[in-house]
Every structure is written in structure tokens, then in C-alpha cells.
Amino acid sequence: MKKGGEEKNMKRFLSVIFALCTFFYMAFPAAANQNLENGTYTINYKVLKADNDSVSIANDYWEKPATLIVKDGKYTVQVKLNHSSWIKEFKVNNVETKVISSDNAANTRVAQFELNQVPDLVVSQIHVYIPEEEFPGIGLYDNRYTIRLKFDQNTIQAVQSKPEANANATNSAAQNDGNANQGSDGGKQMEQNPQTSDSTPLYLLIGLFALSGTVFVYKLKKPKSMTS
């Protein structure tokens, strides 16, 4: 009976350890992204329907990726819309987005909105108006929709903000025959990984501390079960 009880307790213990490991594995990347340094990044996203995770028809009219600008804890998102003349309104959380550039010839515009955190799931409202002459015989199309912009934080990549400085650095690296290749590879690696603050390892330390505490408590309880 004692042996069976110990095996059951061991299974419970291992289940707790597995659950904690899974939690911190999933939480750590998201926590790291919440501490992005000041700079410009790209981030991919999809346009989903309002009531389910199916991709909306509007997804084709929002170009990817989006631009994410981080400054002093503020997150500014810029997205480019094609068929801009059809989309009369584009709101985020019922607030009209700001148009920062437009190209009438290409029928595009870049809209901008601000968030207080790294974008994840953003609720948006749009007004689509397509004149009858755009599709003769079909008629006027005039509807309002709620859509959701689903951002993938795992796709965040840093963008070089100063192309001139980057070119100078490349020329300088080329002059150093022994270090040219190494410097080039290192630069590419840095661009592929978003920069985070030094505080991000704190979440990993908390996870390790929790695991250590669980092991300690288990060891304290184990002698009591053996003597009972």
C-alpha cells in the first residue's frame, strides 16, 4: 500500500513539474516581447472575422507585414491598405486610425494606431463602400464590419533605422579581411532577433525558483509518508 501511494505521489509530482515547465516555456517568449527596446520592427498578422478565427475576406486588403515602432513603452502600429478607396473607415477600438501616407495612383494608404502593449489581438471596425460602377450589374456595396487583427509576436524582427550607417559598416567590415565574413554573419543574426531589455531573464529565474521550491517541499514530505 505504501509503495502504491509513493508511486501515485511521484506521478502527481512529475505532473506538476511538467505543467510548470510548459507554462514558463510558453510564457517566456511573450514576456520577452513585452520588453522590446526602442526601435522599429516588422510583425506579421492576419485579419480574422469578428466571431471566429477564420480569415476574413478583408485579409487580402491589408498588406503584410505591419510596422511596429517602440518608443518609451508606447507601441505604434502601421499597416498598409490596398483598394484604399473602398475602405472608407478603419477604426481600432472605435477610434479612427491616422492616415500617415497615401498613394492615389496605387490606391493605397498607410494607417497608424497606438497601443499600450505589444500588439496581439486588436478589434477593428471598418466601413466598406464600393460604388456600383466598380462592378456594373452587381450594384452598390455598402456595409460595416467588425474584424480582428491577429498579430504573431513570434515574427517580430528588428529593422535597420539608418541605411547609410549600415552601408558604412559594411564597407568598413570589407576592409578587414580576417573579420569581414564574421562581421557580416553577426549583423544578419542581430537583425533576425528582436532586442529585449536585460530584465527579461527574470521570468526564467522565477520559473526555476518555483521548480526548486516544489522539489524542496516534496523532499520534506517524502520521509513522513515512509514512516506512516
BELTA-V817826 format. One record per pair of residues at least 6 apart in sequence whose ideal C-beta (glycine too) atoms are under 7 Angstrom apart, sorted by sequence separation. I is the first residue (numbers start at 1). GAP is how many residues later the second one is. D is the distance in Angstrom with one decimal. If there is no record, write none. Layout:
I;GAP;D, I;GAP;D
This chain:
48;6;6.7, 81;6;5.7, 91;6;6.5, 160;6;5.0, 173;6;6.8, 174;6;5.4, 48;7;6.2, 49;7;4.9, 68;7;6.5, 69;7;4.2, 89;7;6.8, 90;7;5.0, 102;7;4.0, 132;7;5.6, 173;7;5.2, 47;8;6.8, 48;8;5.9, 101;8;6.7, 132;8;4.7, 46;9;5.8, 47;9;4.8, 68;9;5.9, 81;9;6.9, 101;9;4.6, 131;9;6.6, 99;10;5.4, 100;10;5.3, 173;10;4.0, 47;11;4.9, 66;11;5.6, 67;11;4.2, 130;11;4.0, 173;11;6.2, 47;12;3.9, 66;12;6.3, 99;12;5.8, 100;12;5.0, 46;13;5.9, 66;13;4.7, 98;13;6.8, 128;13;6.7, 129;13;5.2, 97;14;4.1, 98;14;4.7, 47;15;5.1, 97;15;6.2, 128;15;5.5, 97;16;4.7, 62;17;5.7, 63;17;4.3, 127;17;5.0, 128;17;6.8, 84;18;6.7, 126;18;7.0, 45;19;6.5, 62;19;6.0, 63;19;6.1, 125;19;6.9, 126;19;5.4, 44;20;5.6, 61;20;5.9, 44;21;4.6, 45;21;5.6, 61;21;5.6, 90;21;5.4, 92;21;4.3, 125;21;5.6, 126;21;6.1, 43;22;5.7, 61;22;5.1, 78;22;6.8, 85;22;5.7, 42;23;4.4, 43;23;5.4, 84;23;5.2, 123;23;6.7, 124;23;5.1, 83;24;6.0, 84;24;5.4, 124;24;6.8, 42;25;6.2, 43;25;4.9, 82;25;6.6, 84;25;4.3, 123;25;5.6, 124;25;5.8, 42;26;7.0, 61;26;6.7, 82;26;5.2, 122;26;6.8, 40;27;6.5, 41;27;4.4, 81;27;6.4, 121;27;5.8, 122;27;4.3, 80;28;6.0, 81;28;5.5, 40;29;5.3, 41;29;6.9, 121;29;5.6, 80;30;5.1, 81;30;6.3, 92;30;5.9, 93;30;6.0, 39;31;5.9, 94;31;6.2, 120;31;5.8, 160;31;6.8, 38;32;5.6, 78;32;5.6, 79;32;5.7, 92;32;5.2, 119;32;4.1, 37;33;6.9, 38;33;5.2, 91;33;6.3, 120;33;6.8, 158;33;5.8, 36;34;4.7, 38;34;6.8, 78;34;4.8, 90;34;6.8, 91;34;4.3, 157;34;6.8, 77;35;6.9, 118;35;5.9, 157;35;6.1, 76;36;6.2, 77;36;5.7, 90;36;5.5, 158;36;5.5, 89;37;6.1, 157;37;6.5, 158;37;6.1, 76;38;5.2, 77;38;6.5, 89;38;3.7, 156;38;4.5, 75;39;6.8, 87;39;5.9, 88;39;4.5, 74;40;6.3, 75;40;4.6, 87;41;6.1, 88;41;4.8, 75;42;6.3, 77;42;5.5, 86;42;5.7, 75;43;6.0, 86;43;6.5, 75;44;6.6, 86;44;5.2, 68;51;6.9, 58;68;6.6, 43;76;6.7, 36;82;6.6, 34;83;6.6, 34;84;5.7, 33;85;5.0, 68;88;6.9, 58;89;5.5, 65;90;6.9, 56;91;5.2, 50;96;4.0, 50;97;6.2, 49;98;6.9, 50;98;6.4, 48;99;6.7, 47;100;5.4, 48;100;4.5, 47;102;6.0, 48;102;5.2, 45;104;5.4, 46;104;5.0, 45;105;6.0, 45;106;4.4, 45;107;6.5, 43;108;5.5, 44;108;4.9, 43;109;6.9, 44;111;4.0, 43;112;5.7, 43;113;5.0, 41;115;5.1, 42;115;5.2, 41;116;6.1, 41;117;5.6, 42;117;6.0, 41;118;6.0, 39;119;6.0, 40;119;4.4, 33;120;4.7, 40;121;5.6, 39;122;6.7, 30;123;6.3, 33;123;6.2, 29;125;6.7, 41;153;6.0, 39;156;6.6, 36;158;5.9, 37;158;4.4, 36;159;6.9, 37;159;6.8, 36;160;6.3, 37;160;6.2, 33;161;6.9, 35;161;4.9, 35;162;4.2, 32;164;4.8, 35;164;6.0, 35;165;5.3, 32;168;4.4, 31;169;6.5, 31;172;4.6, 28;175;5.4, 27;176;6.6, 28;176;5.9, 24;180;7.0, 24;183;3.5, 20;187;6.9, 20;190;6.0, 20;191;5.8, 17;194;6.6, 17;197;6.6, 16;198;6.1, 13;205;5.3, 9;216;6.7, 6;219;6.3, 5;220;6.5
